[in-house]
């Protein structure tokens, strides 16, 4: 029903491949101990970020999650600055002091990944209120998961968004797990979009493994918001192939490998490549080139990061919201 | 013999993109749970004490009857749960062997299509919880359940109060066959995407088992040109495009839109209409499968669909037979 130009289809595919490559390489580096701290990887969920973000311009905002790399890659983030941040280097997005869960890029409208589950919705409606107040037609896409949809922050934000008819799109990435807890053990409902009606906004359920279903639904929701018709709740049924943290993470057994394999049968990138091939838009060789280009770009970003310096200890108190004296509690 | 009632509840119905692009209602699963409960209680009032149901990842049926398990047997079919339409088709196939005498479905046209692909023979009481609903009825669950119970037990025979509806058979060159209960439509479209149809621009050929003027969806386009109800044999073929009529039809809830129609004609049962790709075939209002360039498909209206129970008629027959009342007490009369 939506006209999708060939260049847009290829763009969606490219964004998905860049996310997958970024994440797979990051996972290897974390599990080999080269990247410090925890990474929450987005592999398997690429169709959501790509299918939504391809509609957005730089002046549109997003709020992200602890699993946020894919969102920023899809929004056009600088891979070198992202990797530098993962490595804790001074050339990173947060000058090496934030790490994976605090990356932001205000020039791209990326208002931040966030280590706190459910922290994004109040920030998103603030940005959306600003867009409305300033009279722009910019919109804010608020990404969050099934776990976050149980947090009070989400419910307060949903209420205000509907009340004030704010140009915000609640993009719920329902991957079936809140960390290691299966959805049926943390929610009495299965379709989180059922909650939307309670706040007075439309909510729909969409196959989050199908980038084109994501593209169509997100396009309609974003158009609604730009027209001033208010918020929409989009629930994308998706799946993360890797553990909550890392690739095989903490060794917690909470799902069978067979379940992962079943979801991989509907891999969003493979599905997209099959469709592009059917349409004569991308051959197997062409797809391989996209993957190779993404890998080269990611390796270049990793090399940049590894060659970058760590932040100086003297930078510890820079870029904070108080003075060094205030932070130390001294008069 | 008390009989067995089958329950098939589609957890995904009533939640698609037509809530954004049209004005469709959201059908949340708590409401489906309430309807199931009422239908079960209605069937129990009609004497049913055994139910067989399709499992779903939402646990709708099991939650609806959790406090009724002392009063009736609820048997969960051992079919896999994939959270897709395949669940309904597989459950229908397994239900065939379970002694079910009547099946209650909750969903829209697509749900009933999925069921009919697995098992086309049993009497169906189809309760509407979908978006474009030509096949299922808007009927109160309690009454629907009672009607299903009466048919399942044989208190009202299926042959007395049901009719076999038409279908559209879809045969695709080199691929597996398919089925629609209301309409099969070729779209000038490359992708299945968000599945629903909400724009007339890409419509090419419509083959309608029913052309109803008072429904929402593809059937209404034909219905406003040349009504052809299910009771009349044959189908209607509509070729979309400029050069003929412009029909203002409700193709989605709240969405009346202008549809240019080049030609339309009635076809007989068994007469195959050929279409050719590239394009996408939409079945019962949802984009389902892609036709490759040059790939042909045959669309044939037949009268071999499910037996649809007339709920009103079942209850009238039940009243006439005194099935819900005692015999007269001595010394009283009917005045």
HADDOCK unambig.tbl for C-alpha pairs under 7 A between the chains (distance, minus, plus):
assign (segid A and resid 1 and name CA) (segid B and resid 197 and name CA) 6.62 0.50 0.50
assign (segid A and resid 1 and name CA) (segid B and resid 198 and name CA) 6.82 0.50 0.50
assign (segid A and resid 1 and name CA) (segid B and resid 199 and name CA) 6.19 0.50 0.50
assign (segid A and resid 189 and name CA) (segid B and resid 58 and name CA) 6.97 0.50 0.50
assign (segid A and resid 190 and name CA) (segid B and resid 58 and name CA) 5.52 0.50 0.50
assign (segid A and resid 194 and name CA) (segid B and resid 28 and name CA) 5.31 0.50 0.50
assign (segid A and resid 202 and name CA) (segid B and resid 19 and name CA) 6.29 0.50 0.50
assign (segid A and resid 202 and name CA) (segid B and resid 20 and name CA) 6.88 0.50 0.50
assign (segid A and resid 204 and name CA) (segid B and resid 15 and name CA) 5.06 0.50 0.50
assign (segid A and resid 204 and name CA) (segid B and resid 16 and name CA) 5.46 0.50 0.50
assign (segid A and resid 204 and name CA) (segid B and resid 17 and name CA) 6.15 0.50 0.50
assign (segid A and resid 204 and name CA) (segid B and resid 19 and name CA) 6.75 0.50 0.50
assign (segid A and resid 205 and name CA) (segid B and resid 15 and name CA) 5.68 0.50 0.50
assign (segid A and resid 205 and name CA) (segid B and resid 16 and name CA) 5.96 0.50 0.50
assign (segid A and resid 206 and name CA) (segid B and resid 16 and name CA) 6.93 0.50 0.50
assign (segid A and resid 212 and name CA) (segid B and resid 193 and name CA) 4.88 0.50 0.50
assign (segid A and resid 213 and name CA) (segid B and resid 193 and name CA) 4.15 0.50 0.50
assign (segid A and resid 213 and name CA) (segid B and resid 194 and name CA) 4.24 0.50 0.50
assign (segid A and resid 216 and name CA) (segid B and resid 193 and name CA) 6.85 0.50 0.50
assign (segid A and resid 216 and name CA) (segid B and resid 194 and name CA) 6.26 0.50 0.50
assign (segid A and resid 217 and name CA) (segid B and resid 17 and name CA) 6.31 0.50 0.50
assign (segid A and resid 217 and name CA) (segid B and resid 194 and name CA) 6.78 0.50 0.50
assign (segid A and resid 220 and name CA) (segid B and resid 20 and name CA) 6.67 0.50 0.50
assign (segid A and resid 220 and name CA) (segid B and resid 21 and name CA) 6.88 0.50 0.50
assign (segid A and resid 221 and name CA) (segid B and resid 20 and name CA) 6.89 0.50 0.50
